[in-house]
Amino acid sequence: MHKIVAFLNAEGRIGIVERRINIAEGRIGIAEGRIGIIEGRIGIVERRINIADERIDIAEGYIGIAEGYIGIAKFNSLRINQMLY
């Protein structure tokens, strides 16, 4: 009888340990989910940074075009001045 009681106590303790392991695994799962959410947000931020970089590149292209037109205008005004004098 004493061995049966000892065996049942051991099984009960194993059950408690298993329950704690399950709780710990659940907490790990929750933590992994939160990490996934954070990684998703970082991905969104990176995408926005990439879009901003592309827009800056486009803006720099337009600035280059504008500088080209300014250069043409200066050249034309020089030619007009030379014609006048």
N, C-alpha and C positions, 0 to 999 in steps of 0.2 A: 504493500500500500504506500509506503514511504517513497519508493522509487517512482510510482505513478504520480504522486503529488509533485515530486521534484521535476519529473518530465513535463507535467502540465505547467508548472511555474516557468520552466525554461522556454516552453512554447509561447507562453504569454509574454515573456521578455522579448523573444524573437519577434513576436507580433508588434510589440511597441517599437522595437528598433526598425522594423519594416515600415511602420507608419511614419516614423521620423524621417526615414530615407525618402519616402514618397512625398512628404511635406517639403523636404529639402529639394527634391527634384522639381516639384511644383514651383518653388521659389526661383530655382535656376531657370526654369522655363519662362517665368514672368520677367526675370532680368534679361534673358535673351530677347524676349519680345520688346522690352524697352530699348535695348541696344539696337534692335532692328528699326524701331521707330526713329531713334536718333540718327542712325545711318541713312534712313530715308530722307530725313530733314537736311542732313549734310549734302546728300545728293541733289536735293532741290536747290539748296544754296549754291552748290557748284554749278548747276545748270544755269542759274540766274547770273552768276559771275561770268560764265562763258557767253551768255547772251549779251551782257554788258560789254564784254571785250569785243565781241563782233560789232556791236553798235559803235564803239569807239573807233574800231578799224574803218567802218563805213564813214564815220564823221571825218576821220583823218583823210580818207580818200576824197571827200567833198572839199575839205580844206585845200588839198593838193590841186584839185580842179580849179577852185577859186583863185589860188595863187597863180595858176597857169593863165587864167583870164586876166588877172591883174598884170602879169608880165606882158601879155599881148597888148593890153590897153596902154601900158607905159611905152612899149615899142611903137605903137601907132601914134601916140602923142608926140614922141620924139620925131617921128617921120613928118608929122604935120608941122612941128616947130621948124624942122629943117626946110620944109617947103616954103614956110612963111618968110624965113630970113635968107 
